[in-house]
Amino acid sequence: GPKKAFRFRILLIDEVDVFFTKDFYGSTYNPAMKFKGPDEYALVEYVWKNRETCDYKSVCASAPYAALKRKFGPNNSWVLSHAVWQMMLAVPQIEEHKAEFQMINVGRGGYKVAYREHGKLTTTKWKGYLTDFAYIQHVEDRFLSKRAALDIVGITLTCGMFSYAHIPACGFFTHVMGVTGTLSSLNYYERRIVREDYKVARLTPTPTIYASTSKEEVFARKAGIAVSFTKARHYQAIREKIYQYAMKRKQPVLVFFDDNKTMHEFDDSNDGKTLRDTLTIKPSIMEETTYDKDKVIEASTLAGTVTYFNRVYGRGLDFRSRDRGVEERGGVVVLQTFFSWKLTEETQIIGRTARQGKKGKYEMLLNAEDLVNAFKLSLK
């Protein structure tokens, strides 16, 4: 017979340094499918309402289970048995789980369960029946309609678990390739895994395709690192830089803070209040609960705007300025107000400006007190 065409299977790893975090390299990919409908909802709801007293046998003897057993057929009852076991395992974790999520408004009066992942809130993460129970709880609390919950809650069938770390051993891929903007920042162990486990024999730095100028030329006037010796002076330095670029030069300024707490502390400080009173355009804050993030990102590169971010947003966001006047004034300004423990993070934050051959400026403004605490130093 005719020979089948051989297809190469290629594994492409985007942002290699991120791949080596515990959320990927130290975790598993668990594909699953979900059966949803009134009958499936009824079974999960039964377990939720009887969570204090029910056990495996009582659930299997319930009316919702019997209805689903007729629906699935005798040959597929194992799916229901497995689902009930999973629900029983989830029940003791319900109280602890309440501290792990929050309900956020996703527009049009709708609410979804959100988990913190990589420092951001995501509504796509799922923690099995704990997430289903959370939705049913919020139906009871009238945050969510039952009609909306019927499209979410159901019986889950796990289709497997795949370890990211064991991908090379499966022999499934004929070629392994990766992309990262922080190739030179990979540590010894990460490079060893790439070379020995994933059999990536060649590492190739690729020049930019957008312009002939290098980052060094783009940042020819880079001010480098400025260290203030008190928190008050640190805040003052941040305020002065923002005023210098946003008010005097009408450049957009992206300010990256260590976390949300630090970001709000600065915004609520006297220096933050002074900026709100004096700047033509008041500073915006972007955090996990910000509703329309795309609009905030788009507005952050307009002339004279100031936007505060926590460190999580220093990666992956594309800040494009389409304002010709911004480019003529020197481009987007990035101010990093904390010390990065990993060079990859600093590289990524720098990369939020001077994108695709555009002009830009980056400065790091540090507080000596933070460095002393972090490195256990003494100023004596």
C-alpha positions in Angstrom: 0.0 0.0 0.0 1.0 3.7 -0.2 3.4 4.9 2.4 2.0 7.4 5.0 3.7 10.8 5.0 5.9 11.2 8.1 5.1 14.3 10.1 7.7 15.9 12.4 6.5 16.6 15.9 8.1 19.7 17.2 8.0 20.9 20.8 8.2 24.7 20.9 8.8 26.2 24.4 8.0 29.9 24.5 9.8 32.0 27.2 12.2 29.3 28.3 13.0 31.0 31.7 9.3 31.0 32.6 9.1 27.3 31.7 11.6 26.5 34.5 9.4 27.9 37.2 7.5 25.5 39.6 4.2 26.3 37.8 5.5 24.6 34.6 8.7 22.5 34.9 7.7 21.5 38.5 4.1 20.8 37.7 1.9 18.7 35.4 -0.6 19.3 32.6 -3.9 17.7 33.3 -6.3 17.7 30.4 -9.9 17.0 31.2 -13.4 17.1 29.7 -16.6 18.2 31.4 -20.2 16.9 31.2 -22.6 19.8 32.0 -26.3 20.0 32.3 -29.2 20.0 34.9 -28.5 16.4 35.9 -24.8 16.9 36.4 -25.4 20.1 38.3 -27.9 18.3 40.5 -25.3 15.7 41.6 -22.6 18.3 42.5 -25.3 20.4 44.3 -26.4 17.4 46.3 -22.9 16.8 47.6 -22.5 20.5 48.4 -25.8 20.7 50.3 -25.1 17.5 52.2 -21.3 18.0 52.7 -21.5 17.8 56.5 -23.1 14.3 56.5 -22.8 12.6 53.1 -20.3 9.8 52.2 -19.6 7.8 49.1 -22.4 5.3 49.6 -25.1 7.8 50.4 -24.2 9.9 47.3 -24.3 6.7 45.1 -27.8 6.0 46.6 -29.1 9.5 45.9 -31.7 10.4 43.3 -29.3 12.7 41.3 -26.8 9.8 41.0 -29.5 7.4 39.8 -30.7 9.9 37.2 -27.1 10.3 35.9 -26.5 6.6 35.9 -29.5 6.1 33.6 -28.2 9.0 31.4 -24.7 7.6 31.1 -25.6 4.0 30.8 -24.4 0.9 32.7 -21.1 0.7 30.8 -20.1 4.2 31.8 -21.0 4.2 35.5 -17.3 4.2 36.4 -17.2 7.8 35.3 -19.8 8.7 38.0 -18.0 6.5 40.6 -14.8 8.3 39.9 -16.5 11.7 40.1 -18.1 10.9 43.5 -14.7 9.9 44.9 -13.2 13.1 43.7 -16.0 15.1 45.3 -15.6 13.3 48.6 -11.8 14.1 48.5 -12.7 17.8 47.9 -15.3 18.2 50.7 -12.7 18.4 53.6 -10.8 21.1 51.7 -13.8 23.4 51.2 -13.1 25.8 54.2 -9.4 26.1 53.4 -10.2 26.7 49.7 -12.3 29.8 50.5 -9.1 31.7 51.2 -7.6 30.8 47.8 -10.1 32.5 45.4 -12.2 35.5 45.0 -15.3 36.3 42.9 -14.6 39.0 40.3 -17.0 40.9 38.1 -16.2 40.0 34.4 -18.7 42.5 33.0 -22.4 42.4 32.2 -23.2 41.6 35.8 -21.4 38.2 35.6 -19.1 36.9 38.2 -16.4 34.2 38.0 -14.1 32.4 40.4 -10.6 33.8 40.1 -7.3 32.4 41.4 -4.0 34.1 41.7 -1.5 32.7 39.2 1.9 34.2 38.4 0.9 37.2 40.5 -2.3 37.8 38.5 -5.9 36.8 38.9 -7.1 34.3 36.3 -10.6 32.9 35.8 -9.3 30.0 33.6 -7.7 28.0 36.4 -9.7 25.2 37.8 -9.3 23.3 41.1 -11.6 20.4 40.4 -14.8 20.2 42.4 -13.6 22.8 44.8 -14.2 25.4 42.0 -17.6 23.8 41.3 -18.6 24.1 45.0 -17.5 27.7 45.0 -19.8 28.5 42.1 -22.8 26.7 43.8 -22.1 28.6 47.0 -22.3 31.9 45.1 -25.5 30.8 43.5 -26.9 30.4 47.0 -25.5 33.8 48.0 -27.2 35.3 44.9 -23.9 36.5 43.3 -24.6 34.2 40.4 -27.7 32.9 38.7 -28.3 29.2 38.5 -28.7 29.6 34.7 -25.2 30.9 34.5 -23.8 28.2 36.8 -25.4 25.4 34.7 -22.9 26.4 31.9 -20.0 26.0 34.4 -20.6 23.3 36.9 -20.6 19.6 35.9 -19.0 16.2 36.1 -15.2 16.2 35.3 -13.4 13.4 33.5 -9.6 13.7 33.8 -7.9 12.4 30.7 -4.4 12.1 32.0 -1.5 13.8 33.7 1.6 14.9 31.8 4.8 16.0 33.6 6.5 18.9 31.9 9.8 17.8 33.3 9.4 14.3 31.7 8.5 15.5 28.2 12.0 14.6 26.8 11.7 11.0 28.1 8.5 10.4 26.2 10.2 10.3 22.8 7.1 11.9 21.2 8.9 14.9 19.7 11.4 14.7 16.9 12.6 18.3 17.4 12.7 20.6 20.5 13.0 24.4 20.0 12.6 27.3 22.3 12.4 31.1 22.3 13.3 33.5 25.0 14.3 37.2 25.3 16.5 36.2 28.3 18.8 33.6 26.8 22.0 35.0 28.4 20.3 35.0 31.8 19.6 31.3 32.1 21.6 29.9 35.0 24.0 26.9 34.9 21.3 24.3 35.9 18.8 25.6 33.4 21.3 25.5 30.6 22.3 22.0 31.6 18.7 20.8 31.5 18.2 22.4 28.1 21.3 20.8 26.8 21.3 17.3 28.4 17.6 16.6 29.0 15.9 18.4 26.1 18.9 17.8 23.7 18.9 21.4 22.5 22.4 21.4 21.0 22.5 24.9 19.7 21.7 28.3 21.4 21.5 31.1 18.9 21.2 34.8 19.8 19.1 36.4 17.1 19.4 40.1 16.2 16.4 42.3 16.2 14.4 42.4 12.9 12.9 45.8 13.6 15.9 48.2 13.5 19.6 48.3 13.0 20.1 50.1 16.4 21.0 48.0 19.4 19.5 48.4 22.9 22.7 50.1 23.9 22.2 52.8 21.3 18.5 53.1 22.2 19.5 53.6 25.8 22.4 55.8 25.1 21.3 58.2 27.7 20.3 55.6 30.3 20.7 57.0 33.8 21.5 53.6 35.3 20.8 53.0 39.0 19.9 55.6 41.7 19.8 54.6 45.4 18.1 56.6 48.0 19.0 56.0 51.7 15.5 56.4 53.2 12.0 55.5 52.1 11.0 59.2 52.1 13.9 60.0 49.7 13.0 57.0 47.6 9.4 58.2 47.2 10.7 61.7 46.4 13.1 60.4 43.7 10.2 58.5 42.1 8.0 61.6 42.2 10.7 63.8 40.7 11.4 61.4 37.9 7.7 61.0 37.0 7.3 64.8 37.0 10.4 65.2 34.9 9.3 62.9 32.2 5.5 63.1 32.3 4.9 66.7 33.0 7.9 68.5 31.5 8.7 66.2 28.6 5.2 64.8 28.0 6.5 61.2 27.8 4.5 58.2 28.9 5.9 56.7 32.2 5.4 53.1 33.3 6.3 52.7 37.0 6.9 49.1 38.2 6.6 48.4 41.9 7.5 45.3 43.9 3.9 44.4 44.8 0.4 45.9 45.1 1.0 46.9 48.7 4.1 49.0 47.8 2.3 50.4 44.8 -0.7 51.6 46.9 1.6 52.9 49.7 3.3 55.2 47.2 0.1 56.3 45.6 -1.3 57.2 49.1 1.9 58.9 50.2 2.4 62.7 50.2 4.5 62.3 47.0 1.7 60.2 45.3 -0.9 62.8 46.3 1.3 65.6 45.0 1.5 63.9 41.6 -2.3 63.5 41.5 -2.7 67.2 42.2 -0.1 68.5 39.8 0.0 66.2 36.8 -2.3 67.1 33.8 -3.3 63.4 33.6 -3.8 61.7 36.9 -1.8 58.4 37.4 -3.6 55.1 36.6 -3.1 51.9 38.6 -3.2 48.4 36.9 -3.6 45.4 39.1 -5.3 42.0 39.1 -8.8 43.3 39.8 -8.6 46.1 37.1 -11.6 45.5 34.9 -10.6 46.6 31.4 -6.9 45.9 31.3 -6.5 46.3 27.6 -7.7 49.9 27.7 -5.3 50.7 30.6 -2.4 49.2 28.6 -3.4 51.1 25.5 -3.7 54.4 27.3 -0.4 53.9 29.2 1.7 54.9 26.2 -0.1 58.2 25.4 1.9 61.4 25.9 2.1 62.5 29.5 0.4 59.5 31.0 1.6 57.7 34.2 0.7 54.1 35.0 1.6 52.1 38.1 2.1 48.3 37.8 3.3 45.6 40.1 6.3 43.5 39.0 4.1 40.8 37.4 3.2 43.1 34.5 6.9 43.5 33.6 6.6 40.5 31.4 4.5 39.7 28.4 2.6 43.0 27.9 3.2 44.8 24.7 3.3 48.6 25.3 3.1 50.1 21.8 3.1 53.8 21.3 1.4 55.0 18.1 1.9 58.6 19.0 4.6 60.1 16.8 5.1 62.9 19.3 6.0 60.4 22.0 8.7 59.0 19.7 10.1 62.5 19.0 10.3 63.2 22.8 12.3 60.0 23.4 9.7 57.3 23.7 8.2 55.4 26.6 9.9 55.7 30.0 10.2 52.7 32.4 11.0 53.3 36.0 11.8 50.1 38.1 11.5 50.9 41.8 12.7 47.6 43.3 15.6 45.2 43.0 15.1 42.1 40.9 16.6 38.9 42.3 16.7 37.4 38.9 18.4 39.0 35.9 15.7 37.6 33.7 13.0 39.7 35.4 15.0 42.9 35.1 15.7 42.1 31.4 11.9 41.6 30.8 11.0 44.9 32.6 13.6 46.8 30.5 12.0 45.2 27.4 8.7 47.0 28.1 10.2 50.0 26.4 12.3 50.6 23.2 10.2 47.9 21.5 10.5 47.1 17.9 13.1 49.6 17.1 11.4 52.5 19.0 13.2 54.9 21.3 12.8 54.5 25.1 14.4 55.1 28.5 14.8 52.9 31.5 15.9 53.8 35.0 16.1 51.8 38.3 15.3 53.7 41.5 16.2 51.7 44.6 15.7 52.2 48.4 18.8 51.4 50.4 16.7 50.2 53.3 15.1 47.5 51.1 18.6 46.4 50.0 19.8 46.3 53.6 16.9 44.1 54.7 17.1 41.9 51.6 20.8 41.2 51.8 21.1 41.5 55.6 23.6 44.3 55.3 24.7 47.0 57.7 25.1 50.7 56.9 27.6 51.2 59.7 
